[in-house]
Amino acid sequence: MLRRLIPILILVALVAGCAPRSGTVKTVPSQEASEIFTLANTYYNNNLPTKALQHYLAVLERFPQSPEAPLAALKIARIYYKKKQLAKSAYYFEWMISRFPDHPESVEAHYFLGVCRQQLDKHDAAITAFGYYIHVDGAKRVNDARLRLADCYTAAEKYHEALRYYAAAPVDLSKAELIDALKKARWIIDEKLAPAELLTLIPALPDGPVADFARYRAAQDLIAQARRDEAAKVLNDISFSQPIFPFYEKAEQLLAVAQSRTPTAVVPNAGDAGLDTPLAPLPSQAQFAVGILLPLSGSRAVFGREVLHGLMQGADLFRVESAGNYRMVIRDTEGDPETAARLVDELADDPSILALVGPLLGKCAAAAAEVAERRAVPLLTLTTREDILEARQWTFRNFLTASEQVRTLIRYATDHQGALRFGVLYPDTAPGRRYYRLFESTLNRNRFRITAVASYAADETDFRHVVSNLRAQGDFDALFIPDNARRVALLAPQLVYYGVKNVMLLGINSWNDEDLARKAGSYLTRSVFVTGFFPRSRQNLEVARFVSTFEDTFQHEPSFLAAVGYDTARMIGDVMRHDVRDRVGMRRQLFRVRDFAGVTGDLTIDETRDTRRRLYLLRVGESGIEELL
C-alpha cells in the first residue's frame, strides 16, 4: 500500500512545493536513478503516460541531482502538456531550466515554456521566454517563436512591438504562414494604429511584405489628406521587385496617382477589366465644399478613419468620371472638444464650405454644435448623444441611436409578434439604465405592460438569482436585454436553464457578433435584434455594390461607421444637386431629404433634424447571424 502512495506523495510535494531554485545543479550519477528512468521510458514509449509519469516523478524526488533528472523533468512537462494541464507543464519546464540552464535541452525548454504561458494567457511571461529563445544559438524553432512572440505582444496590446515582429517574419516561411502574419499585421495597422503612429513606426520595421503594406496604408491616408508628395516618398521605399501579394500591384498604381499632377489621372483597378478606378482621391474642381471633422489621430483614430473611408467612397472621390459635386476639406479633431470647436470656427470662415460633417464623439459633437449654431453653418453630426439636437437650429444628425433601436424593437414585437407583456433585463451601467428608461418611456402603457424588471452587475457571470427575481414578478411575452454579445452569450443559456423559455428575446446592435451565434446560438432561436448596417443584406440591393467597391478599394469589409459615412456623403451629394449655393439653402434642402436609398436604410430627415431609417432586423439562424426577411 505504501509503495502505491509514494508516487502520489511525490506529485503533491513537487506541485505544491517552493519556487524553482536557480543556479546549475551538479549532477551525481546513480544506478538506481538510471534504472527508474529506463523503466519510465519504457512506459512512455509503450503509450502508458500515467505509469511513465509516476516513475519520472520518482527520479526527480529521489535523485534531483542525477543526470537523468533534467530529461525526466522534460518528459513530465510534455506528458502534462499532452494532458492539457498547462500550468503543471510550465512548472516542470521552468524547473528544468532553472536547475540545469546549461543542459543541451534547456534551450528548447524555453520555447515550450513560452508556448505553455501563451496558452495560459500569461502573455508577458511568454514574451520573456520567447524573447530569450530567439536570441540563443542553436534554437530550432526561431521562426515560429518570432510569430508567437508577435501574437503575445498583440494579446498584451503592445502593438508597436507586435508589428515589428510580424515584419521580421522571414520570407522563407510557407506562403500560408506569411499570409497569416500579414493578416495579423494588417489588423494592427487598420484597427490599432493612427496614421501618424504608422508613419513614425515604419522606419523601424524590417523590410519585407509587412513593412511594404504599412507603407501602402500610410500612403492612402496621406493622399486622402492631399499630401501627395509625402505619399510618393513613402511608396518609393516599397520593394516592387518581388510582388508576392496583390497589394503590391495596387501600391504601384497608387504611386502613379501620387506622382500625377493632373486631375484626370487614374489607375486601373486590377481584375476589373474595362473599368478605371483609382485607389486614391483625385483633385476636385468643385466650387463648393463640405468640411469633415473626425478623430484622425489619438486613441479613436481607427473609428475616424473608417468613417472617412466611407465618406471618400460615397463622394465618388475614386471615380474621375463622377468627380463629385463638392470638395471635402478634412480636419483632425484629435478627439478633443476644444480642437473640434476651433476647427468649426476656422472652417466657417470659408464661404465655399456649405456644411460640416462630424464630429464622431459625443463631447466633440456638442462643442462643435455650439459653434456651428453661433456661426449659422449646417452641421451633420455622427453621434449617439441623445440631446445633441435639443434647442438648436443648425445641427442635424445621421447616426444609429438608442431610441431608434428601442422604437424598432417595440414596433416589431407588438405589431408583428403580438407581444403584450414585456420584461427588461439590463446591466446596471449608465448605458444599461439609459436603455431601460428609453424602453419604459417609448412603450405605449395604455396598450402594453412591463411586467418584470431586473438588473445585474456589469461583471456578473452567475445569473441564477437575477433570473429567479425576474420570473417571480410575472410572465412576459418578450424580454429586452440591452447588453453586448459577450454578456448575452453567458446569459442566454442560464435563462433557459432557470426557466425562461419560449420567450422572444430582443437585443440591440451590439448583439451583432458572429461569436454570439457560435457560443449561444441554440439558446437564441427566438431572438430578434437590430443593427444599422448588414453587409450580407439580401433586401437592400445597394449594399452588395457598396461592399464590393469598398472592399476593392480598402481591402476589408466595411463596418457601420464606413456605411454611415458612405450614406452621408451620398446624401449631401444628392442635396447639392438641387442648386444649393449657400448655407441657408443647404439647411433648407436637408429638411427635404425623404426616403433617400442608403445602405443603412431609407433615410428621412424629420422636423427635429434627426435622420430616421428602417433598421435591419437580424436573428440567429442555422448558419449564423442572418437578416430577418
N, C-alpha and C positions, 0 to 999 in steps of 0.2 A: 504493500500500500504506500509506504514511504517513498519507494522508487517512483511510483506514478505521480506523486505530488511534487517531486523535485523540479520537473520542467515548468510546472505552473508557478512554483515559487520563484524560479529564475526569471520567468516572464514578468511577474509582478515587480520584482526587485529592479529589473532593468528599466521598465517603462515608467515606474514611479520614482526612480532614483534621481540623483543630483544631475545638474547640467553636465554635459561632456567636459572632461578635463582637457586642457590644452597642452601642447608640447608633445614631442616624439617619445613614444614608449619603447624602451629597449626590449627586444624580443628574446624570449628564453625557450629553446626547443623543449618539447615534451612528447614522449612516445604516446602517452595516453591521449593527449590533445590531438595528435595526428590520427589516432585510431577512431576517435569520436568524429572528427571532421570527415574522414574517409567514409564512415558509415552514413553521415549526414548527406554526403554527395551521392551515395548510392540511392538513398531515399529520394533525393531531389531529381536524379536522372531517371528514376522509375515513376515519376509523376506522383509522388507521395509528399506533397509540400508540408502537410501538418507534422508528419514524422520528422522530416528534414529540419523543420523549424525548431523542434524540441532539441535536437542534437546540436544544431548551430548555436542556439542559446546556451547550451551546456558548455560549449567551447568558450564563449565569452565570459560566462560567470566563473568558471573554474580555472581557465587558462587565458586571462585577458592579455598576457604578455607573450603568448606563443605566436610563432609565425603564421599560424592558421587563423588567428583572431581577426585581422582585418578582412580576410576573404570571407570568414564566417559572417561578419557584420554586413558585407555587401550582399551575401546571399539572403540574409534575414531581410534586409531592406527591399530586395527585389521580390521576395515572397510576399511581403506586406503590400508592395506596390501592386502586384497582380491581384491581391485580395481587395484592392481599392481602399486599404487602410493607410491613407496617405500620411497622416500625422506620425504614425509609427515608422513608416518607411523613411520619412525625412529624418526622424530621430536617429536611426541607425546609419544613414549616410553621413550625417553630421558627426556621430560618434566615431566612425572610421576616420573621417577627415581630420578631426581634432587630435586624435591619438596617434595617427600614422600619416602625417602630412607628406612624408617623403615616399610613401608606398607607391609603386607604379600605377596602381588602380585608383589612387586618390584623385587624380585629375578628372577622370570620367565620373567619379562620385560627385564632384562639384556640379557637373551637368545634370545628373539625375536628382540631386538635391534641389536644384533650381526648378526642375520640372514639377517636383512634388509641391514646392512652395507656390509655384504658379497656379497649380490646380487647386490649392487650398486658398487661393485669393490673397496670399501674402506676397503682394507684388513687390514691395520694397525689398523684402528679404530675397525674393527670387532675382531681382536686379543685381543684388550683391553677388549671388552665386554665379549667374551668367556673366556678369562683368569681370569676375576673376577668371572664369573659364576661357573666355575668348582671347585672353592675353597670355595664356600658358602654352609653351612649346609642346607639341605633341598631341594637342587636343584633337579629337577625331570628328567632332560634330560642331565645328565652329559656325558653319553657315546656318544650321538650324538654331544654334544658340543665339546668333545675332537676330534672327527673326523673332525668336521667343522673347528676347530682350526688348525688342521694339514693341511687341504685344504687351509686355508688362508695363513699359513706360506709358503706353496708351491707356491701359486699365488704371494706372496711377494718375492719369490726367496730366502727364508731363509730356505735352505734345511736341514741343521743340525737340527733345531728346528722341522721342519715338520716330519722328520724321527723319532725323539724322541716321538712325539705324536701319530704317526701311531703305533709305537712299544708299546705304552701304551694302545692301544685298548684292552679292557678286552676280555677274551676268552669266556665270556657268551654272546657275540654278536651272532646274527644269522650267519649261515655259509656264506650267501650271503654278509653280512656286513664285515665279516673277509676277505673274498676273495677280496672284493673291496679295503679294507685297504692294503692288501698285494700287490695287483697290483699297487697301487699308490706308495707304498714304494719301490717296485721293480723298478719302473720307475726312482725314485730318485737315487737309488743305481746304476742302469745301465747307466743312462744318465747324471747325475749331480755330481757324486762323484768320485774322483780319488781313486785308490786302497789305497794309503797312508792315505787319508782322512777317508776312511771307517774303516781302522784298528784303527785309533785314536778314532773314534766315537763309535765303538762297545761297549767298556766298559761302556759307559754312557746310553746304551739302556736297558730298562726293558726287562727281559727275556720273551720270547714268540716267536711266528712264525716269526715276522718281524726281530727280533734280530738274530734268527737262520738262516733266509735266508741271512741276511747280512754276517754272518759267512761263510756260504756256498759260497757266491760270492767271499769274500775275500780269501778264501782258494783256489778257482780256479785260481785266479791271482797269489797267492804265488807259487802254483805248476807250473804254466806257467813260473815262474822265477827260477825254480829248488830249491825252498825254502821249501822242503817237511816237515822238522821238524817244522817249524813255522806253516805250513798249518795244520799239525796234532794237534798242540796245540790249534789252533783256533777251529777246528772241534770238539775236545773233550769237548768243552764248550756247544755244542748243546744238548738239551734235546731230546733224541731219544725215551723216554718212551711213548709219545703220538704223533705219526706221523700222524697228521691230514691232511697234504698236501703231494703231491707226491714228492716234493723236498727233504723231509726227507730221503726217501729211496736212492735217488741219493747222498745225503750228506754222508750217511753211507757208500755207495760204494766208494765215494771219500776218505773217511777216510782210507779205506783199501788200496787204492792206495798210499796215503800219508805215511802210515806206512810201506809199502813194500820196500824192499831193492834190489829186483831183477828186471832186465829189462824186464821180461816176465809177470810181474804182471798185470792182467786185472781184470776188474769188469764187471759183466753182465749188459747189458742195459735193464732195466725193460720194459716189454711189447714187446720185440722183440726177441721172443723165438729162441734159436739156434744161436744167434749172440752174440759174446763177444766184447763189445765196451767200453773202459774205458772212464771215464769222465774227465781225465786229461792226459797231455802228458807223455809218458814213456821215460825213458833214452834211448838215441840213441848211437849206437856203430859206426856210420858212420865216415869215415876217414876225409871227407871234411865238411866244414860248410859255412853257409851264415849269415852275420851279419844283424841284424834287428834294425833299428834306428827309433823309434817312440816316440811321446809325451805320456808318461805313468803316468805323474803327472802334476799338474797345470790345467789351465782352458781348455786345449784341450785334456785332458786325455781320455775323453769319445770317441773321434774320434780315437785316437791311439789304444785304447783297442779294438774297433770294427775291425780295420784293423788286429790287432794281432790275434783276434779270427778267422778271415778268413784265415790268414796265417797258423795258427795251424791246422785248418780243412783241408786246401789244401795240407799241407805237410804230411797228414796221421799220425799225432802225436797221434791219438787216436786209432790206429789200430795196434796191436802188430804184426799181420802177414804181415803188409806192412812195418813198421819200418822206412820208408823213406830212401832216399839215400844221405841225408845230414843232418847235425845238424843245429839247429838255435841258434845263440848267440844273446840274446835280450839285448838291451841297451835303456835307457830312455834319450831322448834328452831334456826333461823338456820344450819343446817348445822354446828353447834358441839356436840361431845360433852358439854362441861360444862353447856351450856344444856339439852341433852336430859336429862341425869341430874337436873338440878334440877327440870325440869318433871315428870318421873316422880314425884319426891318430893312435889311440890305436888299433883298430881292424885290420888295415893294417899291424901292426907288427906281426900278427899271420899268418904264411904262409898257414895254413889249411883253412883259410877263403878266398874263391874264389870270392865272390861277396857280395855286400851290397844292402839291400832293404830299401828305405826311403831316407830322412825324408818325413814328410807329409806336412809341412808348407813351403810356398814359400821362405822365408828368410833363414830358416834352410836348405832347399834343396840347395840353392845357395851356402851357406857356406860349406856344405858337399861336393858339386860337385867340388869346388875349391881345396879341399884337396885330393879328390879322383883322380882328374886329375894329381896332383903332385905325388901321390903315385902309380899311374897306377893300380887302382883297379876298376873293373866294378861296377857302382852304378846305380841301377834301382830305379829312383825317383818316388814318388807318389805325384805329384803336378800339378796344373793347370798353373803354371807360364810359359808363352809363350816362354820366352827367355832362359829357363834353358839349352837347348841343344846347343845353339849357341857357336861357337868357342871352342868346347870341343870334346874329342875323346872317353872318358871312361864313359860318362854319358848317360844313357838311361832313358826312361820314360814309365810307364804304368798307365795312368790315363785319365779321361774324360776332354777334353779341350774345350774351347770356339770355337776355329777354327774348331775342328772336328764336333761340333754341327751345326755350320753355314754351313759347306760343305754339311752335310747330308740333312739339310732342303732345301737348294737351289737345290740340286740334285733331291729331291723328288718333289718339286714344279714345276720344269722345265721339268724333264723327264717323270714324271707320271701324272702331273696335267695340263701340258701345259701352265703354267703361263709365261707371257712375261713381265708384268709390276709389279713392287714391291713398296710397301710403307714401311717405317720404322718408328715406334713409340716407342721411348725409354726413360727411365728415365735419367734425367740429373745428372748422377752419374758417377764415374770412370768406374765401370763395364758396365753401360749402353752405355757410349761413346765408350768403347772398342769393345763391340758387334757391334755397328753401323759401326765403322771403318772396322771391320773384314768382315761384310756383304758387305760393299761397295767395298772392295778390292778383295773379293772372287768372286763376281758376274761377269760373262763374259759380259762386257759392249758392246761388238760387237754384241751380240745377245739379251741381255736383258737390261731393263732400270729400274732405281729407279726414279719414277715419283713424289713421295711425301715423305717428311721427316718432322717429328715434335718431339719435346721433351717436357717433363713435369717435374715439381719439384718432388723431392723424396717423399714429403709428400702430393702430390696433391690428392684431392678427387673429385673435380668437373672438369670434362674433356670436358665441352661444348666447350670452346674456342679452346682447343687443337685439338679436332676432326674437328671443323669448319675450322681451319687452314689447317689441313691435306687434307680435301675434296677440298678446294679451289685450291690446287696445281695441281690436276689432278686425273684421275681414276687409279686404280691399281687392279690387279688380286689377289694378296696375300699381307698380311700385317704382317711384322715381329715385334714381341713385346718381347724384351729380359728383362723380369721382373719376379718377383716372383708370386706365385699363389694368395697370398692375394691381391696384387695390381691388377692383371688381373681380379679377381672376382669383383672388383669395376669398372674396366674399360669396361669389355665386354658388360654389359647391356647398358652403355652410348654410346658405339659405334653404337649399333643398334638403340637406341633412337634418336641419332643425325644424322642418315642417312647412316652409313657404314654397308651395308647389302650385303649378297651374295658374301662375300669376304672370301677367305681362310685365317685363322689366323695361324701364325707359331710361335711356342714357344720353349723355352729351357727347360733343365731338371728340373728347379725349378718350372715348372708348374705341375710336377707330384705329386699332393697332392689331396687326395680324397675330402678335403674341397672345392677345386675349382669346382669339379663336383657337389657337393651338393648345393653350393651357386650360381653358374652361369652356370650350365650345359646346360640349354636350350638355352643359347646365344653362345654356343661353339660347336655346332653340326658340323661346318665345320673347326674345329681346328685340327691341327696336331702338335705334339711336340715330342721331343726326350729325351731319357734317356740312361744311360749306363747299367742299370740292371732293369729287371722287374720280380719280384718274381712269378707272375702268368703267365709267358710266356707259350704259348702252342706250339710255333715253336721250341724253344730250349729245347730239351728233357733233357739235363744235368741240367737245372735249377731246376726242380722238385726234383731230387735226392739231389742236394746241399741244397735246402731249408729244406727238410725233415731231413737230417742228422744234419744240423746246428741248427735247432730248437730243435732237440732231445738233443743236447749237451749243448746249451746255453739258451734254453727256451725263445727265442724270434726270430722274423723273421729277416733274415739278410738284412742289408742295402747295398747300393752300395759300401760303404767302406769295408764291410766284403767280398762282392763279388770280389772286385778288389784284396783284399788280398789273397783270395782263388785262383783266377786265376794266380796271380803272383807266389805263392808257387808251384802250379802245373806246370806252365811253366818252372820254374827253375828246378824242378824235372825232367821234360822231357829233358831239355838241359843236365843235369848231366848224363843222361843215355848214352850219346854219348862219354863216357870215358873221360870226361873233368877232367884234373888233375892239371891245373894251371890257372892263371888269364887271360893269353893271350888266352888260349883255350876257356875259358868261354866267353870272348868278341867275339871271332870268331864265336862261336856257337850261341850266341844271335842273330847275324845278319842272321842266317839261320832259325829263327822262322817264319814259314809260315802257315797261316790258322790254328793256334792252337785252338782247340774247347774249348772255355771258356764260363762261364756263363755270362760274359759281352760282348759276341760276339766272332766271329772267329778272333783271334789275329795274326797280322803280324807286325814284326819289320822292318821298312823301312830303307833306306840308311841314313836318318837323325837321326837314333836311337830312333825314336818315334814309339809308338805302334798304329797301325791302327786297327779299328774294325768296324763291321757293327752294328750301333746303333739301339736300339729299337725305332720304330715309334709308338706313342700312340695317342689315341683320347678319347674324352668324349662320352661314349655310354650310353645306357639306364640304365645300372646297375652300372655306374661309369666309372672310367678310365679303358680302355681296350687296348689290343695290336692291332695294325693295321695289319690285315692278308693279 
